[in-house]
Amino acid sequence: MHKLLRSLLTAAGLAATANAFAVTDASGDFLASFTGAHDAALDIVWADVAFDATHNDFVLRARTAGPIAGTHAAYVFGLDLGGTPKKPFASIGEPGVAFTSAITLASNGTGAVGGTAVATHVHGDEIDAIVPAALVPTIGIADTDVTWALWSIDSTVTGLARNADFAPDGDIRVSAVPEPAPIASMLAGLGLLGVAARRRLAARQR
């Protein structure tokens, strides 16, 4: 029950903030250097990384142009946690992507950061995970100042040619999950609005 409530509150919180830092990406914009099949599951169309200060977690979410399960797709969230980042993608046209830690979520519902497994969920064309901040410690910056980028890879291809789509094309700052109390208040308010709407509808039908 606690997990369900937390998931609902997290989803509501992300919706409430309108995900100011979330990314939308054009469909069909595979990299010219990508040599794998142009599977819709590799085509990222929306992504967001949020920091949940209440639970000290990073919430990772992405949506693609097609169903994810059963494909060869994987999704790498590169986080710049401070220090000196890696910038390995200039030769394929992505010089703005920099990261010090990578979290990989696979289409089969597995995920990992370093050698540690990360619980990963696949729902149709969406994939998400909650990653404890302790697994990706920052270096000289606050968790709220972490920046990120996301790219999809074809696990059947090796080298830089496996990178299919980037979203965004350069690092952006994480968004924030609001505190639980305001979210609960918002949900309660939405519930009251629903009750009022049903009462008005019932009154008109009498």
C-alpha positions as a printed NumPy array, in Angstrom:
array([[  0.   ,   0.   ,   0.   ],
       [  2.835,   2.369,   0.896],
       [  4.53 ,   1.678,  -2.454],
       [  1.293,   2.288,  -4.352],
       [  0.65 ,   5.538,  -2.494],
       [  4.196,   6.677,  -3.092],
       [  3.927,   5.907,  -6.803],
       [  0.665,   7.853,  -7.018],
       [  2.08 ,  10.807,  -5.107],
       [  5.24 ,  10.825,  -7.21 ],
       [  3.226,  10.727, -10.44 ],
       [  0.943,  13.468,  -9.192],
       [  3.904,  15.545,  -8.123],
       [  5.592,  15.258, -11.493],
       [  2.345,  16.209, -13.194],
       [  1.821,  19.115, -10.823],
       [  5.196,  20.638, -11.639],
       [  4.421,  20.306, -15.363],
       [  7.943,  18.864, -15.641],
       [  9.537,  22.147, -16.562],
       [ 12.797,  20.36 , -17.363],
       [ 11.3  ,  17.367, -19.17 ],
       [ 12.337,  16.809, -22.764],
       [ 10.231,  16.156, -25.837],
       [ 12.081,  14.838, -28.861],
       [ 11.103,  14.606, -32.504],
       [ 10.098,  11.179, -33.767],
       [ 12.302,   9.489, -36.349],
       [ 15.468,  11.463, -35.598],
       [ 17.889,   8.538, -35.485],
       [ 21.569,   9.414, -35.614],
       [ 23.227,   9.142, -39.01 ],
       [ 25.967,   7.05 , -37.393],
       [ 23.478,   4.487, -36.021],
       [ 23.785,   1.168, -37.881],
       [ 21.01 ,  -0.832, -36.19 ],
       [ 17.398,  -1.273, -37.262],
       [ 15.213,   1.812, -36.856],
       [ 12.949,   0.193, -34.271],
       [ 10.31 ,   2.526, -32.786],
       [ 11.377,   1.396, -29.307],
       [ 14.733,   3.104, -29.897],
       [ 13.083,   6.379, -30.88 ],
       [ 12.845,   8.485, -27.697],
       [  9.997,  11.006, -27.779],
       [  9.836,  12.16 , -24.119],
       [ 12.062,  11.891, -21.049],
       [ 12.469,  13.289, -17.558],
       [ 14.739,  12.889, -14.547],
       [ 13.425,  14.286, -11.265],
       [ 14.978,  14.453,  -7.82 ],
       [ 12.705,  13.405,  -4.955],
       [ 14.122,  15.186,  -1.908],
       [ 11.686,  13.476,   0.478],
       [ 12.986,   9.987,  -0.331],
       [ 16.438,  11.019,  -1.618],
       [ 15.823,   9.325,  -4.963],
       [ 16.177,  10.12 ,  -8.637],
       [ 13.066,   9.258, -10.668],
       [ 13.88 ,   8.32 , -14.281],
       [ 11.218,   8.097, -16.97 ],
       [ 11.181,   7.838, -20.76 ],
       [  8.657,   7.297, -23.522],
       [  9.378,   5.963, -26.993],
       [  7.596,   5.88 , -30.346],
       [  6.661,   2.206, -29.937],
       [  6.369,  -0.727, -27.488],
       [  9.552,  -1.482, -25.566],
       [  9.22 ,  -5.057, -24.253],
       [ 10.656,  -7.802, -26.445],
       [ 13.059,  -5.512, -28.311],
       [ 16.847,  -5.132, -28.234],
       [ 16.581,  -1.592, -26.87 ],
       [ 18.267,  -0.216, -23.776],
       [ 18.218,   3.319, -22.387],
       [ 21.194,   5.016, -20.784],
       [ 20.64 ,   7.96 , -18.458],
       [ 23.936,   9.81 , -18.139],
       [ 24.138,  11.946, -14.99 ],
       [ 26.69 ,  14.697, -14.489],
       [ 27.22 ,  14.566, -10.72 ],
       [ 30.094,  17.039, -10.555],
       [ 33.799,  16.564, -11.066],
       [ 35.25 ,  15.918, -14.515],
       [ 32.663,  14.386, -16.857],
       [ 33.114,  12.077, -19.827],
       [ 32.225,  13.529, -23.248],
       [ 32.477,  10.548, -25.602],
       [ 29.977,  11.461, -28.302],
       [ 31.471,  14.442, -30.157],
       [ 32.43 ,  12.257, -33.12 ],
       [ 28.773,  11.273, -33.684],
       [ 27.459,  14.827, -33.379],
       [ 26.606,  14.985, -29.666],
       [ 29.359,  17.124, -28.078],
       [ 27.046,  18.566, -25.403],
       [ 26.371,  15.239, -23.662],
       [ 28.546,  14.916, -20.549],
       [ 28.237,  12.499, -17.64 ],
       [ 30.081,  11.047, -14.678],
       [ 27.711,   8.146, -14.   ],
       [ 25.453,   6.069, -16.255],
       [ 22.245,   4.229, -15.349],
       [ 21.121,   1.651, -17.907],
       [ 17.498,   0.486, -18.144],
       [ 16.84 ,  -2.481, -20.433],
       [ 13.749,  -3.443, -22.399],
       [ 13.453,  -6.704, -20.436],
       [ 12.732,  -4.792, -17.226],
       [ 16.208,  -4.928, -15.712],
       [ 18.433,  -2.005, -14.848],
       [ 21.78 ,  -1.23 , -13.264],
       [ 24.107,   1.522, -12.111],
       [ 27.634,   0.215, -11.9  ],
       [ 27.259,  -3.317, -10.589],
       [ 24.089,  -2.595,  -8.611],
       [ 20.685,  -3.647,  -9.922],
       [ 17.951,  -1.039, -10.266],
       [ 14.255,  -1.983, -10.229],
       [ 12.948,  -1.12 , -13.692],
       [  9.383,  -1.044, -14.986],
       [  8.235,  -1.29 , -18.591],
       [  4.681,  -0.276, -19.511],
       [  3.989,  -0.34 , -23.257],
       [  6.043,   2.504, -24.709],
       [  7.255,   3.78 , -21.307],
       [ 10.122,   2.764, -19.039],
       [ 10.916,   4.078, -15.562],
       [ 13.007,   3.479, -12.466],
       [ 13.601,   4.972,  -9.023],
       [ 17.311,   5.178,  -8.189],
       [ 18.501,   5.944,  -4.634],
       [ 20.787,   8.98 ,  -4.642],
       [ 23.261,   6.955,  -2.557],
       [ 23.985,   4.868,  -5.668],
       [ 24.988,   7.984,  -7.626],
       [ 26.737,  10.274,  -5.126],
       [ 27.407,  13.822,  -6.241],
       [ 30.834,  15.468,  -6.244],
       [ 30.749,  19.028,  -4.939],
       [ 27.21 ,  19.856,  -6.105],
       [ 23.706,  19.447,  -4.682],
       [ 21.463,  16.642,  -5.943],
       [ 19.104,  19.315,  -7.28 ],
       [ 21.914,  20.653,  -9.494],
       [ 22.6  ,  17.332, -11.215],
       [ 22.24 ,  17.422, -15.001],
       [ 21.342,  14.567, -17.306],
       [ 20.964,  13.31 , -20.836],
       [ 19.422,  10.13 , -22.24 ],
       [ 20.282,   7.973, -25.209],
       [ 18.955,   4.708, -26.575],
       [ 21.174,   1.867, -27.727],
       [ 20.701,  -1.262, -29.797],
       [ 22.206,  -4.052, -27.67 ],
       [ 22.964,  -6.122, -30.771],
       [ 25.368,  -3.457, -32.117],
       [ 28.802,  -2.581, -30.739],
       [ 30.745,   0.663, -30.491],
       [ 29.423,   4.169, -31.049],
       [ 27.281,   2.874, -33.926],
       [ 24.88 ,   1.351, -31.36 ],
       [ 23.702,   4.771, -30.158],
       [ 20.357,   5.39 , -31.821],
       [ 18.753,   8.538, -30.425],
       [ 19.648,  11.238, -27.89 ],
       [ 17.158,  13.25 , -25.854],
       [ 18.215,  15.882, -25.115],
       [ 21.228,  16.665, -27.294],
       [ 22.939,  18.278, -24.287],
       [ 22.674,  18.023, -20.524],
       [ 19.778,  19.652, -18.67 ],
       [ 19.051,  20.038, -14.971],
       [ 16.89 ,  17.57 , -13.057],
       [ 13.343,  18.612, -12.21 ],
       [ 11.946,  18.334,  -8.683],
       [  9.251,  16.194,  -7.082],
       [  7.131,  18.438,  -4.782],
       [  6.833,  17.707,  -1.064],
       [  4.156,  15.116,  -0.112],
       [  1.927,  17.498,   1.873],
       [  1.229,  19.868,  -1.054],
       [  0.684,  16.87 ,  -3.34 ],
       [ -1.783,  15.318,  -0.9  ],
       [ -3.592,  18.64 ,  -0.674],
       [ -3.743,  18.824,  -4.447],
       [ -5.138,  15.282,  -4.696],
       [ -7.719,  16.067,  -2.015],
       [ -8.709,  19.196,  -3.904],
       [ -9.061,  17.234,  -7.134],
       [-11.232,  14.722,  -5.292],
       [-13.508,  17.473,  -4.003],
       [-13.771,  18.932,  -7.495],
       [-14.799,  15.497,  -8.783],
       [-17.48 ,  15.158,  -6.103],
       [-18.815,  18.628,  -6.886],
       [-18.914,  17.86 , -10.609],
       [-20.832,  14.622, -10.01 ],
       [-23.342,  16.454,  -7.808],
       [-23.893,  19.122, -10.455],
       [-24.4  ,  16.429, -13.096],
       [-26.875,  14.579, -10.862],
       [-28.791,  17.814, -10.184],
       [-29.136,  18.525, -13.92 ],
       [-30.436,  15.002, -14.561],
       [-33.265,  15.269, -12.009]])
